């Protein structure tokens, strides 16, 4: 496939490449947002998402026009209130965002922080969960897009439950690329979005909530906002009715992507993600790159890599783009010293090999 600057192969950690079927869905005529056809698509999408994350029909699934950040704030404001106490398990930039969202809404936040590229120490988690007069919610980023670090969610969720807290999981860089079994793990809330391992275009925010989480919404001290008030979205999720305009084209694309995901089979999909991650890391390390994430916490959806000594990472990314492959730069403490290579969604060995070859050619220009 020939690439130009205007159409590179996306090997960033989202948005991810779209399959031919999803691209065709985007090109289809738009449908009305309050029609039986759109309601049927929403029903299929909600059922498929429940299957992907391992929950029953008793769980609420909301798909809102917006980004993953909207999903984070929506989950927070509907299920916590000013004065509540949350603990954030922090191993990167997007856990920092969880902290900021909570603080904006007057929620008391404690953190267990890990050095970037490392997972949190469970002993520190246990100590902070036992501290304080009460604990309402534990917030966990399953895979942080800034560090490539995967949290041990089953273990952390069990610790949160033992402390009497509910669990809110950020699945943005994990859902449909890393196994998630919310019900059996004891996770009460999941937030995610469309453009990463779900392999659809950006623009859809997803909130999935257990019956226990729904029970929190009746508290008189809750201030869920207007657009972010999930109660206002109950009717539009269930049938052809209007609160705000659905992103009908994006829903059509997500509908097709989820059909492809379940058609591939979840276990096969997770295995493919692990395989392409191993292929990518082997190919880059063989060229002198080094991983900035500890081995025990490596996520299968992206890799955070330091270029070989003497290589300018910004120039490297520019040169890879000239070769037709777009990778991302580091952020936070990794800014200027890392590239981030996404390998999730519909990405297979062919795309990974193209990225490895683009890196090889780019390195030659600096040597």
Buried (B, 14 or more C-beta within 10 A) or exposed (E): EEBEEEEBBBBBBBBBBBBEBBEEBBEEEEBEBBEEEBBEBBBBBBBBBBEBBBBEEEBBBBBBBBBBBBBBBBBBBBBBBEEBBBBBBBBBBBBBBBBBBBEEBEBBBBBBBBEBBBBBEBEBBBEBBEEEEEBBBBBBBBBBBBBBBBBBBBEBBBBBBEBEBBBBBBBBBBBBBBBBEBBEBBBBBBBBBBBBBBBBBBBBBBBBBBEEBBEBBEEEEBBBEEBBBBEBBBEBBEEBEEBBEBBBBBBBBBBBBBBBBBEBEBEEBBEBBBBBBBBBBEBBEEBBBEBBBBEEBBBBBBBBBBBBEEBEBEEBBEBBBBBBBBBBBBBEBBEEBBBBBBBBBBBBEEBBBBBBBBBBBBBEBEE
